[in-house]
Amino acid sequence: MADAPKRPALDIDAFLPYLINVLASRMSKDLAAIYEARFNITIAEWRVIAHLAQNRNVSVREVHERVDMDKSKVSRAAATLETAGLIEKRVAGADKRLVELQLTRKGRKVYADIEPLALAYEKSALAALSRKDQAALRGAIAKLLAMPAASGG
């Protein structure tokens, strides 16, 4: 009986999807530690605020697609932010089922206060890499994000 062909072994410590997830989670939690206590907002709420700061009048669906969070999580974050007076919801023009979100003046102020902290965190994290490595990392991430999404099953 011939030996069965050797299957490649998955090494979790070298498996790219795992490593990227661990890095993203760690960075997200580290950044959250900077703004959660001071501004009393969660990671999900920060993602909604940051997205709205870059895009005016967007729907929960658009935020969900852009920041890769469950619609229910985006909806809960939006509800909390609305209660806190950081965002407002408006029914979109013709389609009464579509609700658009936008930052209030208070929400824009919170974003303006967090933005320099977020940029400082990014700068500090990237300081571990040379400029060439930073550019290569950004390029590699852009290429990976441009790949078509796999349809899981």
N, C-alpha and C positions, 0 to 999 in steps of 0.2 A: 504494500500500500504506500503510495507516494505521500510525502508530507504535504499537508494543506498549505496553500500559499499564506504567507504571513500577512496578517492585517495590520495596517498602520494603527498605532495606539494613539488615542487622543490624550495629550498631555495638557491638562487643564491650566497649568501654569504657563503654557506657551500658546494656548488657544486664543486667537485674536478676538473673537466676539466676547469671550469672558474677560480678557484683559481690558478691552475698551469699556465694557460695562462697569468693571470695578473702578477704573480711573474716573469715568464720568460720575459715578455715584460718590466717590470720595471727594472729587472737586465740588460737586453740587452741595454736599453736606458741609464742606469746609467754608464755602461761600455763604451758605445759609447761617452758619454760626456767627457770621459777621452781621447779618441784617435781621435775623429772627428776634433776638432779644431786644434790640434797639427799636425796631419798627413793628414788632408783633405780626409779622407775616410769614407764611409758610413758603416752601419751595414752589409749590403749585401756584400760589398767589403771586409770588415774585415773577414767575414765568408769564403769567397773564399780564401783569403790570408792564414788564419789559416788552412784551409783544405789542401791547396797546400803545406804548410810548413810540414805537417805530411805525405803527400802522393805525390810522384813525378809522373809527367806525367799522369794526370787524365783528363777525358773528362768532358764537361759541364754536361752531363747526370749523371756521377758519383758524381759530386759535388752536383747537384740537389737532388739526392737520399740521400746522406749522411747528408746534412745540412738542408734538408726539406724546400727548397725554390723553387718557380716556376722556370721552365727552363728559361723562358724569363727574370726573375730577375737575375738569375745567368749569363745569356748571356750578359745582360746590364752591370752588375758589371764587368764581364771579359773584355768587350770592353773598359770600362773606365780605368780599371787597365792596360790594354795593352797600351792605349794611354799615360798613366802616366809613362810607362816604368817599371811597377812593375811585370808584368807577360808577358810571350810570348806564342803564340799559334803555334802549329805545327800540320801538317797533320800526322795522325797516319800511320804507316807502310803500310800494305796491304789495309786497308779500307780507301780510300781517303775521305769518307764522315765524318769520325771521326776525330775531332780536339782535340788534347791534350793540356792541359794548364800546365805551370810550372812557378815557380817564377824566376825572374831574380835576379841578384846580388843585385840590388836596392830593389827589393821586399823582399828578404831574410833579408836585413838590416832593412827595416821597420818592418818586423815581429819580428826581434830580439829586436828592440826598444820597441815594444808594448807588447811583451810577459811578461816581468817582471811587467808591469803595470796591465795587465790582471790577473796575478797570485796574485798580491797584492790586487786587487779588490776582487778576490775570497776569499782570506784569511780573508779580512776584513768582507765580508758578512758571512762567516762561523763562525766568532768569536762569533756570537750570539748563537751558538750551542755548546754543550759539544762535546768532541771527540766521545763519544758513540752516541749522536744524529746525528753527522756528518756521522758516519759509517752507522747508520740506514737509514738516508736520501739517501745516495748513493745506499744502498742496495735496498731500495724501488723504487728508480728511475730506477735502472737496471731491476728490475722485471717488472715494468710497461712498459718500453721500449721493453722488450722481448715478450710482449703480441703480438699475431697476430693482424695486423691492421684490423679494421672493414671495411667492404666494404660499404661505405655510399651510400645512395640512395635518 
